[in-house]
Amino acid sequence: MTDKKVISLDQNGEHYYRQGIKKRQQNNKKEALRLLKKAHDKNPDNIDYLSEYVYVMAENGFGNEAEHLIIEAFVKDDFDTEYFYILSQINIIKHDANKAFLYGVQYSTYRPETGYGDTLEEMFDVEIDDEEELEKEAERFIGQQIFQHLFMNAKVGESLTYLDSLPVEIQGEREFRNLKAMAYLFLNKFEEAETLLEQLLEDDQTDMHALSHMTLLHYHTERLDKYDAYLKKLEVVEPLDDDARFKVGLVLNFLQKYEHSYKLLFPLYKKQKIINFQLLHALSFSSYHLGKHEESEMYWTRMQNFHPVDEQFSPWKKEEAAEEILELESMYLHDEDQHKRLLALYLISKVEPREAIIGLSIWDHIEELDDYEKLYVTFLFQGLKLVRLGRMHIGLELLYDQSFRDEETLLMWINVFHDLYEKHKEFDDIESHTAAALYLYPAGRKLTKKGLAEMFNTTVYRLNKAIDRIKQI
């Protein structure tokens, strides 16, 4: 029997696309969503697949996620103005007349030949008296949307560059000065951020955005008295509108003031007024730390529709990481043996996600360590270049990468390294010496010179020399 070659109809998504359109026409929205998602997954660069997919997403109640996908494509495609039309259509489906109209205005500004401006006037039954002011309003709205997208996707430098590309008069407006201050803050440009924030608060002492950012500034620059004073203002002042509630809620969540953060943010979610990555991320953390674990998982799952994030960064995984860090601290960091304290610092640096260490009481103890250990902390967490500790660290990494991760072996290398360094300060063949230390102190393992030479990318000749050198100390 001869094999028959079957040509798949759905290799490029066309089959799923046609079937999805058919189901949408039949008003079977859930099945249409499933099929159009498959078409989009097959060929994410096909704008027809994408547009139909996001329309049916909006029809199934995922309009905010649909907007996110389109803004992402808009940025990726060098701000192709065709996406303004799709964004306008999504918001028509969502019954958000203001956003549908403003996106439409922006589209018609760039594509007047399409006649979409006339369609908007007829659809929304409006007469446009001041076209120039309306176009500015659309530009303001789009500017905020694109900035937020870039910012929340960790493209802070790009978000600042985008702000600088906007018309000068719009850049000078309060909202955009606050956005610029926030970007400076997260780029650690504290002086530039402070200058802007001081000007904003001089103009209006009740500006909740500026107050929030100034609180974060004092937190990051460790001005504790000022930080406490501004934090009290945030906790006692009731924000006046949803936008301010959102901003303050995010800041309080970052500062681990979870109860107050949840009280501000949950009503926004309940009203479905603001649904985006930042809100869902903050609610996932605040609800988790208030004991609402199922609710937290629900927010985390929905958040993935905006921007996929590895589960290791979830509140439950961060809590597990924090517990592991504190256990390592209690086991080794209080030991009288300095080498065990160095081992603790190394093992703590390997715990993922690394930011789980932020805010833990361990920092109080680290402040009490010797200067040598503090240098290693700076090396591990801030990238300080060091010769002696740097070489010790390379050996630890070599062992760790080859799955020699037991504490006995890692501590053995720290001990051998320091003895070696005392006698031979200039040795730099870390690979051979790490393999040699493992050969001499195998901890019950059956290891051969040839196997170790291959494993640590060295030669048997260099390995033997390193073995002899260690034997002499």
Buried (B, 14 or more C-beta within 10 A) or exposed (E): EEEEEEEEEBEBBBBBBBBBBEBBEEEBBEBBBBBBBBBBEBBBEBBBBBBBBBBBBBBBEBBBBBBBBBBBBBBEEEBEBBBBBBBBBBBBBBEBEEBBBBBBBBBBBEBEEEEBBEEBBEBEEEEEEEEEEBBBBBBBBBBBBBBBBBBBBEBBEBBBEBBEEBEEEBBEBBBBBBBBBBBBBBBEBBEBBBEBBEEBBEEEEEBBBBBBBBBBBBBBBEEEEBBEEBBEBBEEEEBEEBBBBBBBBBBBBBBEBBEBBBBBBBEBBEEEEBBBBBBBBBBBBBBBBBEBEEBBBBBBEBBEBBBEBEEEBBBBBBEBBBEBBBEBBEBBBEEEEBBBBBBBBBBBBBBBBBEBBEEBEBEEEBEEBEEEBBBBBEBBBEEEEEEBBEBBBBBBBBBBEBEBEEBEBBBBBBBBBBEBBEEBEEBEBBBBBBBBBBBBBBEEEEBEBEEBBEBBEBBBEBBBBBBEBBEEE
